[in-house]
Amino acid sequence: MKIGLVTPYVYPIPGGVNEHVRFLYENLRLRGHDVRIITSSHGLQRSSEGDVIRIGKGFSMPSNGSVGTITVSPRYVSQVRRVLEQERFDLLHFHEPFVPFLSLVVLHQSSSVNIATFHAYAGFSPAMELGSKTLQGYAARLHGRIAVSAAARHFVDRFFPGDYKVIPNGVDTGRFQRAVPIARWQDGTPNVLFVGRLEDRKGLPHLLKAFRLIRKSGLEARLLVVGSGPQEREARRYVMTRGLQNVEFLGRVSDAEKAQLFRTADVFVSPATGRESFGIVLLEAMAAGAPIVCSDIHGYKGVAQRGRQAILVPPRDAKALAAGITELLTDPALRARLGASGQARAEQFSWERVTAKVEEYYGFVIRRLAAQGQLPPGFAAEIPLPPRAGPPEA
């Protein structure tokens, strides 16, 4: 099939959705499909780069406790029409289809099979409350809906009720398994690793408080902090004013170095406070064999299982966080058991398996439309055969 993957976030700027799109693109091509990525530009990027098609400009803005993107263009409709006429997609796969404005314009102009993946999870969302009524017409143009987790499905179904297929995010298991630990931190001091944007919802301040408790108890350890963001100055100030030793701020790192750091970690900690739909970072830690201490929040429960790959603690609870980290640091056998279990579980989320599930769902939706005589005029490919075991649940 000719497939277009639509991302409202400027590709390939790092982020969970864009990484999802990247691996889905690569693996759909390996499965024989002709695939393009439709996104916006940011700065001086060219309008078209190989299989990446850029329409409009992306601008950053606060969103759901983090930073999101809106895309704008004075000629959106004509630009989108021209691209769709040239490419003639059989299927368009929208990632976060209701993020303004690129996805909405493409969805409105589409004559292809339209499938969406919903990645986000939040509590009360004024934007969704206000926008859900005006976006019902766009939602009606979706032929299939995917959510990356039960938490994401629960969130979006409150505003746009319908049938959602849960297909998780994936992880490049091989990259983390092949990575080599960083020698400079293999000196006998246990390494506690944090990876994430330094913003409120990722919970670094709670980890710093927990690490201070660990150090005051006399337990030797090192905290490696990977990431940047608005809380960095506050975090550095906390470390400096408390005289907290053995904390290394590493900033943003390359994908290769991040994989090495996961392999270097004796314990990986994710103290997120909420609004996480899935927890890709947990998958990365598991693929590298790192045992986990993480917050007991909705988006994490479908990834790391309590007592099997992770110790789960209440969010915003520094004492509980310190206790969980201490338990792992002082019990090598428990670390080994959780790490091995994590690696085994991560295989269930390999991108090969996740892409196969997505492709299977494409076929299910297309066959359903064909049986109802409702295939859109833009679909020109052969109708996929059902899998031998039968179609997936809607």
Secondary structure, 3 states (H helix, E strand, C coil): CEEEEECCCCCCCCCHHHHHHHHHHHHHHHCCCEEEEEEEECCCCCCEECCEEEEEEEEEEEECCEEEEEEECCCHHHHHHHHHHHHCCCEEEEECCCCCCHHHHHHHHCCCEEEEEECCCCCCCHHHHHHHHHCHHHHCCCCEEEECCHHHHHHHHHHCCCCCEECCCCECHHHHHHCCCCHHHCCCCCEEEEECCCCHHHCHHHHHHHHHHHHHCCCCCEEEEECCCCCHHHHHHHHHHCCCCCEEEEECCCHHHHHHHHHHCCEEEECCCCCCCCCHHHHHHHHHCCCEEEECCHHHHCCCCECCCEEEECCCCHHHHHHHHHHHHCCHHHHHHHHHHHHHHHHHHEHHHHHHHHHHHHHHHHHHHHHCCCCCCCCCCCCCCCCCCCCCCC
